[in-house]
């Protein structure tokens, strides 16, 4: 009974989380937009025309300034100093959040970038068969820590400590393997071709 309640709540979170994130982004963007637009109103009043294509000049200037600030932030993030600071923050704080690495890897792949410390997907021999999983880390003695997700809710599962001979690393992406897991294994033929 508790397992049913837990997986149902996690399933609901997977649906509500994107909506919540979008709402937060919209709220933050609206707040930033209002803060930027207020001082730009007098400047926009000096323009010979007040609207362009039905949109006020102050609104266009505000959006252009926000885009420019995002561009500047992107330039700063690309510096070696900022990358070192983000890597430290990632390793010491955010990286300790459960599934952060998995979700980050997935988002990087969706946007066409490779995540530097990507997730290693594996097939683990557990209970007489091979199961798809995620290698979390390697122990000092060579044993591997493998998380085997529950299907189709990949954010719930079991943790195993396995010897290397019971683990096969997979050459795949987060998108491909999570899609196969969410579809109860459909697509595994293409996913595992030449790897078994």
C-alpha positions as CSV (number, residue, x, y, z in Angstrom):
1,X,0.0,0.0,0.0
2,X,2.8,2.4,1.0
3,X,4.6,1.7,-2.3
4,X,1.4,2.5,-4.3
5,X,1.0,5.8,-2.5
6,X,4.7,6.7,-2.9
7,X,4.8,5.9,-6.6
8,X,1.5,7.7,-7.2
9,X,2.8,10.8,-5.5
10,X,6.1,10.6,-7.5
11,X,4.1,10.3,-10.7
12,X,2.1,13.3,-9.8
13,X,5.3,15.3,-9.0
14,X,6.6,14.4,-12.5
15,X,3.5,16.0,-14.0
16,X,3.3,19.0,-11.7
17,X,7.1,19.7,-11.6
18,X,7.3,21.1,-15.2
19,X,4.2,23.2,-14.6
20,X,5.6,24.6,-11.4
21,X,9.0,25.3,-13.0
22,X,7.3,27.2,-15.9
23,X,5.1,29.1,-13.4
24,X,8.2,30.1,-11.4
25,X,10.1,31.2,-14.6
26,X,7.1,33.2,-15.8
27,X,6.7,34.9,-12.4
28,X,10.4,35.7,-12.2
29,X,10.4,37.0,-15.8
30,X,7.3,39.1,-15.1
31,X,9.0,40.6,-12.0
32,X,12.2,41.3,-13.9
33,X,10.2,42.7,-16.8
34,X,8.3,45.1,-14.5
35,X,11.5,46.3,-12.7
36,X,13.2,47.0,-16.0
37,X,10.2,48.5,-17.7
38,X,9.5,51.2,-15.1
39,X,12.7,53.2,-15.6
40,X,12.5,52.7,-19.4
41,X,9.0,54.3,-19.6
42,X,10.3,57.9,-19.5
43,X,13.0,57.0,-22.1
44,X,10.3,55.4,-24.3
45,X,8.2,58.5,-24.1
46,X,10.9,60.5,-25.9
47,X,10.5,58.2,-28.9
48,X,8.6,59.8,-31.9
49,X,6.2,56.8,-32.0
50,X,4.9,54.9,-28.9
51,X,4.0,51.6,-30.5
52,X,5.5,49.2,-33.0
53,X,3.2,46.6,-34.5
54,X,0.8,47.1,-31.7
55,X,3.4,46.6,-28.9
56,X,4.6,49.5,-26.8
57,X,8.1,50.8,-27.3
58,X,8.8,50.5,-23.5
59,X,7.8,46.8,-23.7
60,X,10.0,46.1,-26.7
61,X,12.9,48.0,-25.0
62,X,12.4,45.9,-21.8
63,X,12.4,42.6,-23.6
64,X,15.5,43.6,-25.6
65,X,17.3,44.6,-22.4
66,X,16.4,41.3,-20.8
67,X,17.7,39.4,-23.8
68,X,20.9,41.5,-23.8
69,X,21.4,40.8,-20.0
70,X,20.9,37.1,-20.6
71,X,23.5,37.3,-23.4
72,X,25.9,39.0,-21.0
73,X,25.3,36.4,-18.3
74,X,26.0,33.7,-20.9
75,X,29.3,35.4,-21.7
76,X,30.2,35.5,-18.0
77,X,29.3,31.8,-17.6
78,X,31.7,30.9,-20.4
79,X,34.7,32.3,-18.6
80,X,37.1,29.8,-16.9
81,X,36.5,31.5,-13.5
82,X,32.7,31.1,-13.7
83,X,33.0,27.5,-14.8
84,X,35.2,26.7,-11.8
85,X,32.8,28.4,-9.4
86,X,29.8,26.6,-10.9
87,X,31.7,23.2,-10.8
88,X,32.4,23.8,-7.1
89,X,28.8,24.8,-6.4
90,X,27.6,21.8,-8.4
91,X,29.9,19.3,-6.6
92,X,29.4,20.6,-3.1
93,X,25.7,21.6,-3.0
94,X,23.4,20.9,-6.0
95,X,25.2,17.6,-7.0
96,X,24.0,16.1,-3.7
97,X,20.3,16.5,-4.6
98,X,18.9,13.1,-5.6
99,X,18.6,12.6,-9.4
100,X,20.1,16.1,-10.2
101,X,22.9,14.5,-12.3
102,X,20.4,12.4,-14.2
103,X,18.0,15.3,-14.9
104,X,20.9,17.6,-15.8
105,X,22.3,15.1,-18.2
106,X,18.9,14.6,-19.8
107,X,18.3,18.3,-20.2
108,X,21.8,18.8,-21.8
109,X,21.1,16.0,-24.3
110,X,17.7,17.5,-25.2
111,X,19.3,20.8,-26.0
112,X,22.1,19.0,-28.0
113,X,25.0,19.4,-25.6
114,X,27.1,16.8,-23.9
115,X,27.1,16.8,-20.1
116,X,30.8,16.8,-19.0
117,X,30.3,14.3,-16.2
118,X,27.5,12.4,-17.9
119,X,25.6,9.5,-16.5
120,X,26.8,6.0,-17.3
121,X,24.0,3.6,-18.2
122,X,24.6,-0.1,-17.7
123,X,23.0,-3.5,-17.9
124,X,23.3,-5.2,-14.5
125,X,22.9,-8.9,-13.9
126,X,20.4,-9.0,-11.0
127,X,18.2,-11.9,-9.9
128,X,19.1,-14.1,-12.9
129,X,18.5,-11.5,-15.6
130,X,19.9,-8.3,-17.0
131,X,18.3,-5.0,-16.0
132,X,18.9,-1.5,-17.3
133,X,20.3,0.8,-14.7
134,X,22.5,3.8,-13.9
135,X,26.0,3.4,-12.5
136,X,26.3,5.9,-9.7
137,X,29.9,5.4,-8.7
138,X,32.8,3.0,-8.4
139,X,34.0,1.9,-5.0
140,X,37.6,1.7,-3.9
141,X,37.6,-2.1,-4.2
142,X,36.3,-2.0,-7.8
143,X,32.7,-2.8,-7.0
144,X,30.0,-0.6,-8.7
145,X,27.1,1.2,-7.2
146,X,24.2,0.7,-9.6
147,X,20.7,2.2,-9.3
148,X,18.0,0.0,-11.0
149,X,14.9,2.2,-11.7
150,X,11.4,1.0,-11.3
151,X,9.5,0.9,-14.6
152,X,7.9,3.2,-15.8
153,X,8.6,5.5,-12.8
154,X,12.4,5.9,-13.3
155,X,12.8,8.1,-10.2
156,X,12.0,5.2,-7.9
157,X,14.0,1.9,-7.7
158,X,16.6,-0.2,-5.9
159,X,20.3,0.3,-5.2
160,X,22.7,-2.6,-5.8
161,X,26.4,-3.1,-5.1
162,X,27.8,-5.3,-7.8
163,X,31.1,-6.7,-8.9
164,X,32.3,-5.5,-12.3
165,X,31.7,-8.8,-14.0
166,X,27.9,-8.4,-13.4
167,X,27.8,-5.0,-15.1
168,X,28.0,-4.1,-18.8
169,X,28.3,-0.4,-19.7
170,X,26.0,0.8,-22.4
171,X,26.8,3.3,-25.2
172,X,23.5,5.3,-25.2
173,X,21.9,8.6,-24.3
174,X,19.6,9.6,-21.4
175,X,16.8,10.3,-23.9
176,X,17.1,6.9,-25.6
177,X,17.2,4.8,-22.5
178,X,14.6,6.7,-20.5
179,X,12.2,6.6,-23.5
180,X,12.7,2.8,-23.7
181,X,12.1,2.4,-19.9
182,X,9.0,4.6,-20.0
183,X,7.6,2.4,-22.8
184,X,8.1,-0.8,-20.8
185,X,11.1,-1.8,-22.9
186,X,9.8,-1.0,-26.4
187,X,12.7,0.2,-28.5
188,X,15.2,-2.0,-26.7
189,X,16.2,-3.8,-29.9
190,X,17.6,-0.6,-31.4
191,X,18.9,0.6,-28.0
192,X,20.9,-2.6,-27.3
193,X,21.9,-3.5,-30.9
194,X,25.5,-4.8,-30.9
195,X,25.9,-4.3,-27.1
196,X,24.8,-7.7,-25.9
